[in-house]
Amino acid sequence: MRPVRRHLLLAGWRSVHLPTARYELTSIEQLGIWAARHLEEASAKAGGVPVDVVTHSMGGLVLRASLPHSPPVGRVVMLSPPNAGALRAHQMRSLIPVHLLGWDPLAPLLPGAPQRLPTAEGPLEVGVITGARGDAEHRGYFPWLGADNDGKVRVDEAPLAGASAFRVVKAHHTFIMAQRSVLELVKSFLTTGDFGGDPHPALQP
């Protein structure tokens, strides 16, 4: 997420924090508490203003898990979020069944699992950007997911109920935040609450 930090600092944000967590070592609920605490601390350091948030992948679920704790959130952009869970997580869990040993780090990412988390209903402004390959066969970067995808998350797994805007770009899951066009979309939403331009553009690299 360092490209996001650099881009926002150049665009005028006063400070951008990059907290990280070991997602596999604790529950999504505990991660939500952790995220809410970080947001409260960041807000306090900035004089009590709401904090804009940009998440990647499971970070979107962590942000959702923080919402019951009323963190001081401004606008949110989620990059490649598995808001409906991810078939890829189910495939990996079946291939490497460590959950049979009592450790299940992929559980929060399984198809349908995020349904118990809060959505963007209400005043929260959320924009979602997800990646796709945009090929004619709609097979995506990982052909065995049955639909266009960014290599880990299918396009139809990313939308979030109540989100203000949704955009699909030509990008791989791991590198979506490094694309200049994505960084401009992030800045646009955090500034205006909208991605701007054509809401259904042709996929651009």
C-alpha positions as a LaTeX table, in Angstrom:
\begin{tabular}{lrrr}
\hline
Residue & $x$ (\AA) & $y$ (\AA) & $z$ (\AA) \\
\hline
Met1 & 0.00 & 0.00 & 0.00 \\
Arg2 & 3.02 & 2.31 & $-0.09$ \\
Pro3 & 2.02 & 3.66 & $-3.55$ \\
Val4 & $-1.30$ & 4.76 & $-2.03$ \\
Arg5 & 0.46 & 6.47 & 0.86 \\
Arg6 & 2.87 & 8.31 & $-1.44$ \\
His7 & 0.10 & 9.39 & $-3.83$ \\
Leu8 & $-2.13$ & 10.76 & $-1.08$ \\
Leu9 & 0.69 & 12.63 & 0.64 \\
Leu10 & 1.55 & 14.29 & $-2.68$ \\
Ala11 & $-2.15$ & 15.12 & $-3.12$ \\
Gly12 & $-2.26$ & 17.00 & 0.18 \\
Trp13 & $-3.24$ & 14.53 & 2.88 \\
Arg14 & $-1.39$ & 15.54 & 6.03 \\
Ser15 & $-0.46$ & 12.05 & 7.15 \\
Val16 & $-1.13$ & 8.52 & 5.93 \\
His17 & $-0.67$ & 5.53 & 8.24 \\
Leu18 & $-0.08$ & 1.94 & 7.10 \\
Pro19 & $-1.01$ & $-0.27$ & 10.06 \\
Thr20 & $-0.67$ & $-3.99$ & 9.43 \\
Ala21 & $-2.06$ & $-7.02$ & 11.25 \\
Arg22 & $-1.44$ & $-10.75$ & 11.25 \\
Tyr23 & $-4.84$ & $-11.72$ & 9.91 \\
Glu24 & $-4.25$ & $-15.42$ & 10.39 \\
Leu25 & $-3.56$ & $-15.16$ & 14.13 \\
Thr26 & $-6.86$ & $-13.79$ & 15.45 \\
Ser27 & $-10.57$ & $-13.55$ & 14.72 \\
Ile28 & $-12.13$ & $-11.00$ & 12.40 \\
Glu29 & $-13.98$ & $-9.56$ & 15.39 \\
Gln30 & $-10.73$ & $-8.93$ & 17.27 \\
Leu31 & $-9.22$ & $-7.42$ & 14.15 \\
Gly32 & $-12.21$ & $-5.07$ & 14.00 \\
Ile33 & $-11.48$ & $-3.89$ & 17.54 \\
Trp34 & $-7.82$ & $-3.41$ & 16.62 \\
Ala35 & $-8.74$ & $-1.37$ & 13.53 \\
Ala36 & $-11.21$ & 0.80 & 15.43 \\
Arg37 & $-8.51$ & 1.61 & 17.99 \\
His38 & $-6.06$ & 2.61 & 15.26 \\
Leu39 & $-8.68$ & 4.83 & 13.63 \\
Glu40 & $-9.45$ & 6.53 & 16.93 \\
Glu41 & $-5.74$ & 7.17 & 17.55 \\
Ala42 & $-5.24$ & 8.57 & 14.03 \\
Ser43 & $-8.25$ & 10.83 & 14.42 \\
Ala44 & $-7.05$ & 12.11 & 17.80 \\
Lys45 & $-3.61$ & 12.95 & 16.37 \\
Ala46 & $-5.30$ & 14.92 & 13.56 \\
Gly47 & $-7.44$ & 16.97 & 15.94 \\
Gly48 & $-10.52$ & 14.77 & 16.02 \\
Val49 & $-11.37$ & 14.81 & 12.30 \\
Pro50 & $-12.78$ & 11.72 & 10.55 \\
Val51 & $-10.19$ & 9.41 & 9.00 \\
Asp52 & $-10.31$ & 8.46 & 5.32 \\
Val53 & $-9.55$ & 4.78 & 4.80 \\
Val54 & $-8.17$ & 2.80 & 1.86 \\
Thr55 & $-8.17$ & $-0.98$ & 2.24 \\
His56 & $-6.85$ & $-3.86$ & 0.18 \\
Ser57 & $-8.34$ & $-7.33$ & 0.01 \\
Met58 & $-9.21$ & $-8.66$ & 3.49 \\
Gly59 & $-8.57$ & $-5.19$ & 4.87 \\
Gly60 & $-12.04$ & $-4.31$ & 3.62 \\
Leu61 & $-13.54$ & $-7.00$ & 5.84 \\
Val62 & $-11.50$ & $-5.75$ & 8.81 \\
Leu63 & $-12.86$ & $-2.25$ & 8.24 \\
Arg64 & $-16.40$ & $-3.65$ & 8.15 \\
Ala65 & $-15.72$ & $-5.54$ & 11.39 \\
Ser66 & $-14.65$ & $-2.28$ & 13.02 \\
Leu67 & $-17.93$ & $-0.48$ & 12.29 \\
Pro68 & $-19.88$ & $-1.75$ & 15.36 \\
His69 & $-17.30$ & 0.13 & 17.47 \\
Ser70 & $-18.16$ & 3.46 & 15.78 \\
Pro71 & $-14.68$ & 4.41 & 14.56 \\
Pro72 & $-14.26$ & 7.99 & 13.26 \\
Val73 & $-14.33$ & 7.06 & 9.57 \\
Gly74 & $-14.60$ & 9.56 & 6.73 \\
Arg75 & $-14.75$ & 8.11 & 3.23 \\
Val76 & $-13.59$ & 4.57 & 2.39 \\
Val77 & $-12.13$ & 3.04 & $-0.77$ \\
Met78 & $-11.87$ & $-0.74$ & $-0.87$ \\
Leu79 & $-9.44$ & $-2.29$ & $-3.35$ \\
Ser80 & $-10.21$ & $-5.87$ & $-4.45$ \\
Pro81 & $-12.34$ & $-6.66$ & $-1.37$ \\
Pro82 & $-13.90$ & $-10.13$ & $-1.02$ \\
Asn83 & $-17.12$ & $-8.61$ & 0.31 \\
Ala84 & $-19.09$ & $-11.75$ & $-0.49$ \\
Gly85 & $-16.26$ & $-14.07$ & 0.45 \\
Ala86 & $-13.99$ & $-15.69$ & $-2.11$ \\
Leu87 & $-14.28$ & $-18.99$ & $-3.94$ \\
Arg88 & $-10.47$ & $-18.95$ & $-4.17$ \\
Ala89 & $-10.29$ & $-19.17$ & $-0.36$ \\
His90 & $-12.55$ & $-22.23$ & $-0.44$ \\
Gln91 & $-10.34$ & $-23.82$ & $-3.10$ \\
Met92 & $-7.18$ & $-23.18$ & $-1.08$ \\
Arg93 & $-8.82$ & $-24.45$ & 2.10 \\
Ser94 & $-9.75$ & $-27.68$ & 0.33 \\
Leu95 & $-6.26$ & $-28.04$ & $-1.11$ \\
Ile96 & $-4.48$ & $-27.36$ & 2.21 \\
Pro97 & $-6.99$ & $-28.46$ & 4.89 \\
Val98 & $-5.23$ & $-27.05$ & 7.95 \\
His99 & $-8.68$ & $-26.32$ & 9.39 \\
Leu100 & $-8.90$ & $-30.04$ & 10.18 \\
Leu101 & $-6.10$ & $-29.43$ & 12.69 \\
Gly102 & $-8.08$ & $-26.68$ & 14.43 \\
Trp103 & $-6.50$ & $-23.67$ & 12.68 \\
Asp104 & $-8.71$ & $-22.03$ & 10.09 \\
Pro105 & $-7.18$ & $-18.75$ & 8.85 \\
Leu106 & $-9.31$ & $-18.73$ & 5.68 \\
Ala107 & $-12.65$ & $-18.99$ & 7.50 \\
Pro108 & $-13.47$ & $-15.24$ & 7.30 \\
Leu109 & $-12.86$ & $-15.34$ & 3.54 \\
Leu110 & $-15.04$ & $-18.30$ & 2.63 \\
Pro111 & $-18.00$ & $-17.67$ & 0.30 \\
Gly112 & $-20.82$ & $-16.10$ & 2.30 \\
Ala113 & $-18.80$ & $-15.68$ & 5.50 \\
Pro114 & $-18.66$ & $-11.84$ & 5.35 \\
Gln115 & $-22.47$ & $-11.63$ & 5.31 \\
Arg116 & $-22.44$ & $-11.32$ & 9.11 \\
Leu117 & $-20.33$ & $-8.17$ & 8.93 \\
Pro118 & $-21.85$ & $-4.67$ & 8.63 \\
Thr119 & $-22.25$ & $-3.24$ & 5.12 \\
Ala120 & $-22.14$ & 0.37 & 3.90 \\
Glu121 & $-25.79$ & 1.05 & 4.65 \\
Gly122 & $-26.36$ & 4.47 & 6.22 \\
Pro123 & $-24.18$ & 7.58 & 6.06 \\
Leu124 & $-20.87$ & 5.78 & 5.43 \\
Glu125 & $-19.51$ & 6.57 & 1.95 \\
Val126 & $-17.74$ & 3.59 & 0.39 \\
Gly127 & $-16.27$ & 3.20 & $-3.08$ \\
Val128 & $-15.19$ & $-0.23$ & $-4.33$ \\
Ile129 & $-12.54$ & $-0.86$ & $-7.00$ \\
Thr130 & $-11.84$ & $-4.38$ & $-8.11$ \\
Gly131 & $-9.67$ & $-5.97$ & $-10.77$ \\
Ala132 & $-10.47$ & $-8.11$ & $-13.78$ \\
Arg133 & $-8.74$ & $-9.36$ & $-16.87$ \\
Gly134 & $-11.54$ & $-8.35$ & $-19.19$ \\
Asp135 & $-10.95$ & $-11.22$ & $-21.59$ \\
Ala136 & $-13.67$ & $-12.36$ & $-23.97$ \\
Glu137 & $-13.98$ & $-15.73$ & $-22.20$ \\
His138 & $-14.47$ & $-14.01$ & $-18.80$ \\
Arg139 & $-12.01$ & $-16.44$ & $-17.25$ \\
Gly140 & $-9.96$ & $-13.83$ & $-15.42$ \\
Tyr141 & $-6.39$ & $-14.10$ & $-14.20$ \\
Phe142 & $-7.21$ & $-17.41$ & $-12.47$ \\
Pro143 & $-9.28$ & $-19.44$ & $-14.95$ \\
Trp144 & $-10.65$ & $-21.90$ & $-12.39$ \\
Leu145 & $-12.88$ & $-19.37$ & $-10.60$ \\
Gly146 & $-15.63$ & $-19.60$ & $-13.20$ \\
Ala147 & $-15.92$ & $-15.84$ & $-13.85$ \\
Asp148 & $-13.74$ & $-12.82$ & $-14.53$ \\
Asn149 & $-11.43$ & $-12.14$ & $-11.60$ \\
Asp150 & $-8.23$ & $-10.46$ & $-10.46$ \\
Gly151 & $-6.49$ & $-13.73$ & $-9.64$ \\
Lys152 & $-8.04$ & $-14.10$ & $-6.20$ \\
Val153 & $-11.38$ & $-12.29$ & $-6.07$ \\
Arg154 & $-14.14$ & $-12.61$ & $-8.66$ \\
Val155 & $-15.73$ & $-9.39$ & $-9.89$ \\
Asp156 & $-19.09$ & $-10.49$ & $-8.51$ \\
Glu157 & $-17.56$ & $-11.12$ & $-5.06$ \\
Ala158 & $-16.42$ & $-7.51$ & $-4.60$ \\
Pro159 & $-19.60$ & $-5.34$ & $-4.47$ \\
Leu160 & $-20.89$ & $-4.16$ & $-1.11$ \\
Ala161 & $-24.50$ & $-3.32$ & $-0.27$ \\
Gly162 & $-24.86$ & 0.42 & 0.24 \\
Ala163 & $-21.59$ & 1.35 & $-1.49$ \\
Ser164 & $-21.72$ & 4.70 & $-3.27$ \\
Ala165 & $-19.65$ & 3.68 & $-6.30$ \\
Phe166 & $-18.21$ & 0.58 & $-7.94$ \\
Arg167 & $-15.51$ & 0.38 & $-10.58$ \\
Val168 & $-13.80$ & $-2.53$ & $-12.36$ \\
Val169 & $-10.30$ & $-1.98$ & $-13.72$ \\
Lys170 & $-7.86$ & $-4.20$ & $-15.57$ \\
Ala171 & $-5.58$ & $-5.19$ & $-12.72$ \\
His172 & $-4.19$ & $-8.14$ & $-10.80$ \\
His173 & $-5.15$ & $-8.52$ & $-7.15$ \\
Thr174 & $-1.64$ & $-8.14$ & $-5.77$ \\
Phe175 & $-0.71$ & $-5.04$ & $-7.75$ \\
Ile176 & $-3.96$ & $-3.10$ & $-8.13$ \\
Met177 & $-2.78$ & $-0.33$ & $-5.78$ \\
Ala178 & 0.32 & 0.31 & $-7.90$ \\
Gln179 & $-1.58$ & 1.46 & $-10.99$ \\
Arg180 & $-1.68$ & 5.20 & $-11.62$ \\
Ser181 & $-5.29$ & 5.04 & $-12.83$ \\
Val182 & $-6.37$ & 3.31 & $-9.61$ \\
Leu183 & $-4.54$ & 5.85 & $-7.48$ \\
Glu184 & $-6.38$ & 8.64 & $-9.29$ \\
Leu185 & $-9.70$ & 6.88 & $-8.66$ \\
Val186 & $-8.83$ & 6.58 & $-4.97$ \\
Lys187 & $-8.00$ & 10.28 & $-4.75$ \\
Ser188 & $-11.19$ & 11.21 & $-6.61$ \\
Phe189 & $-13.44$ & 9.26 & $-4.29$ \\
Leu190 & $-11.79$ & 10.44 & $-1.10$ \\
Thr191 & $-12.09$ & 14.02 & $-2.35$ \\
Thr192 & $-15.57$ & 14.03 & $-3.89$ \\
Gly193 & $-17.33$ & 10.81 & $-2.91$ \\
Asp194 & $-17.37$ & 9.69 & $-6.54$ \\
Phe195 & $-14.99$ & 8.05 & $-9.02$ \\
Gly196 & $-15.97$ & 10.54 & $-11.72$ \\
Gly197 & $-16.20$ & 9.99 & $-15.46$ \\
Asp198 & $-18.04$ & 7.12 & $-17.08$ \\
Pro199 & $-19.38$ & 4.76 & $-14.38$ \\
His200 & $-19.08$ & 1.85 & $-16.84$ \\
Pro201 & $-15.84$ & 2.48 & $-18.75$ \\
Ala202 & $-14.05$ & $-0.09$ & $-20.85$ \\
Leu203 & $-11.37$ & $-1.79$ & $-18.80$ \\
Gln204 & $-8.16$ & 0.19 & $-18.87$ \\
Pro205 & $-4.70$ & $-1.06$ & $-17.88$ \\
\hline
\end{tabular}
